[in-house]
Amino acid sequence: MTEQAATTLVALTPRLRYRAVGDEGVLVHLDRGRVTVVNELGLHIVKLLQQPMSRESLVDAIVAEFEVGVTEAEADLARFLDELAAEQLLAAAD
């Protein structure tokens, strides 16, 4: 991850609602009427993103919570953010 990418803020669209169901999460995009189910890691990231955060801070939080290495956390985060972007669940951070 480049330094610029690491410090770029990531934010969720304000039109996203979520609910925890056990270890999973259900995300609803209010404008699109789409429902997405995410695993425990995805739910953790969504909870963290209630306020915009840098990718670097997200990786640090994943490493601390799930006791994985930085490389694995970066890869998992990149995949999940790509999925959120594809579902139009990310927004520009202010």
C-alpha positions in Angstrom: 0.0 0.0 0.0 1.4 3.4 -0.9 1.8 6.1 1.7 -0.9 8.2 0.0 -3.3 5.3 -0.1 -2.6 4.4 3.5 -3.5 7.9 4.7 -6.5 8.4 2.4 -9.7 8.5 4.4 -12.4 5.9 3.7 -16.0 6.6 4.4 -19.4 4.8 4.0 -22.2 6.3 2.1 -24.6 8.1 4.5 -27.4 6.0 2.8 -26.1 2.8 4.4 -27.8 1.1 7.3 -26.5 -2.0 9.0 -27.5 -4.5 11.7 -25.4 -7.1 13.4 -26.9 -10.6 13.3 -24.7 -12.9 15.3 -21.2 -12.7 13.9 -22.4 -11.4 10.6 -23.8 -8.1 9.4 -26.6 -7.1 7.1 -26.0 -3.9 5.1 -28.8 -2.1 3.4 -28.2 0.6 0.7 -31.3 2.7 1.1 -31.2 4.3 -2.4 -30.6 1.0 -4.2 -32.7 -1.3 -2.0 -29.8 -3.7 -2.0 -29.0 -6.0 0.9 -25.5 -7.4 1.4 -24.5 -9.9 4.1 -20.9 -9.6 5.5 -18.8 -11.8 7.7 -17.4 -10.9 11.1 -14.5 -9.0 9.6 -16.8 -7.0 7.3 -19.0 -6.1 10.2 -16.0 -5.0 12.2 -14.9 -2.7 9.4 -18.4 -1.3 8.9 -18.6 -0.5 12.6 -15.2 1.2 12.4 -16.3 3.2 9.4 -19.1 5.0 11.3 -16.5 7.8 11.1 -14.1 8.2 8.2 -10.8 6.4 8.8 -7.5 6.0 7.0 -6.7 2.6 5.5 -3.7 2.5 7.8 -5.9 2.9 10.9 -8.2 0.3 9.6 -5.4 -2.2 9.0 -4.1 -1.5 12.5 -7.5 -2.1 14.0 -7.9 -5.4 12.0 -4.5 -6.6 13.2 -5.4 -5.8 16.8 -8.8 -7.4 16.7 -8.2 -10.5 14.6 -4.5 -11.2 15.5 -3.4 -11.4 11.8 -0.4 -10.0 10.1 -0.3 -6.7 8.4 0.0 -8.2 4.9 -3.1 -10.4 5.5 -5.0 -7.5 7.0 -4.2 -5.2 4.1 -5.3 -7.8 1.5 -8.5 -8.5 3.4 -9.3 -4.8 3.7 -8.6 -4.1 0.0 -10.9 -7.0 -1.0 -13.7 -5.8 1.3 -13.4 -2.1 0.2 -13.5 -3.3 -3.4 -16.7 -5.1 -2.6 -18.2 -2.1 -0.9 -17.2 0.1 -3.8 -18.9 -2.3 -6.3 -22.1 -2.1 -4.2 -21.8 1.8 -4.2 -21.5 1.7 -0.4 -18.4 4.0 -0.1 -18.5 7.8 -0.3 -15.9 10.5 -0.5 -14.6 11.4 2.9 -14.7 15.0 3.9 
